[in-house]
Amino acid sequence: MTGGNVIEFAVAVIMAGAISAVVKGFVSSIIMPVVGHFTGGTNFDDKKIILNESVVDAAGAVATPENAIMWGSWVNTIINLIIVGLVMFLIVKAYNKSKKPVEAPAPAGPSELNILKEIRDSLQK
């Protein structure tokens, strides 16, 4: 790996972290409220399948916390993943378009020795 590739990789990691944070905010603040609106005011962060109810003792303290599968948060995470993947794909595609194409070296012609052999062979005829 050359020095340029290491720097490109470091920039990609930093960009991915920043883009991930932006997309997480976009999904939680913009996308999910719109989805919630069209699903009857549903907040997906609150969606869960309760496996065990929480147990509250006589003093009002939680003796056993609730055990639940938080599938709504998982849906948010999947939407984040899809959007981050799409954004990273578009960035890489644009970056690859902006790079200059690497030109293949010109094919090497016959060597001096080959030319001398051809001259010798043509003189012998």
HUBEL-V129045 format. One record per backbone hydrogen bond with DSSP energy under -0.5 kcal/mol. NH is the residue of the N-H (numbers start at 0). CO is the residue of the C=O. E is the energy in kcal/mol with one decimal. If there is no record, write none. Layout:
<<NH;CO;E> <NH;CO;E>>
//
This chain:
<<5;1;-1.7> <6;2;-1.9> <7;3;-2.4> <8;4;-2.4> <9;5;-2.4> <10;6;-2.6> <11;7;-2.2> <12;8;-2.2> <13;9;-2.2> <14;10;-2.8> <15;11;-2.5> <16;12;-2.0> <17;13;-2.3> <18;14;-3.2> <19;15;-2.3> <20;16;-1.9> <21;17;-2.1> <22;18;-2.9> <23;19;-2.5> <24;20;-1.9> <25;21;-2.4> <26;22;-3.1> <27;23;-2.6> <28;24;-2.3> <29;25;-2.2> <30;25;-1.9> <31;26;-3.0> <33;29;-1.4> <34;30;-2.6> <35;31;-3.0> <36;32;-2.1> <37;33;-1.9> <38;34;-1.0> <39;36;-1.1> <40;35;-2.3> <41;35;-1.4> <43;41;-0.7> <45;42;-1.3> <46;43;-1.2> <48;68;-2.4> <49;47;-0.6> <50;48;-0.5> <50;66;-2.8> <51;66;-2.1> <54;63;-2.7> <55;53;-0.5> <56;60;-2.6> <59;56;-1.7> <62;54;-2.6> <62;60;-0.7> <63;54;-1.7> <66;51;-2.4> <67;65;-0.5> <68;48;-2.8> <69;67;-0.7> <70;68;-1.5> <71;46;-1.8> <73;69;-1.2> <74;70;-1.9> <75;71;-1.9> <76;72;-2.2> <77;73;-2.4> <78;74;-2.2> <79;75;-2.4> <80;76;-2.5> <81;77;-2.4> <82;78;-2.3> <83;79;-2.9> <84;80;-2.6> <85;81;-2.1> <86;82;-2.7> <87;83;-2.8> <88;84;-2.3> <89;85;-2.3> <90;86;-2.3> <91;87;-2.6> <92;88;-2.5> <93;89;-2.3> <94;90;-2.5> <95;91;-2.8> <96;92;-1.7> <97;93;-1.6> <98;94;-1.2> <102;100;-0.6> <114;110;-2.0> <115;111;-2.4> <116;112;-2.2> <117;113;-2.1> <118;114;-2.3> <119;115;-2.5> <120;116;-2.6> <121;117;-2.3> <122;118;-1.9> <123;119;-1.7> <124;120;-0.8>>
//
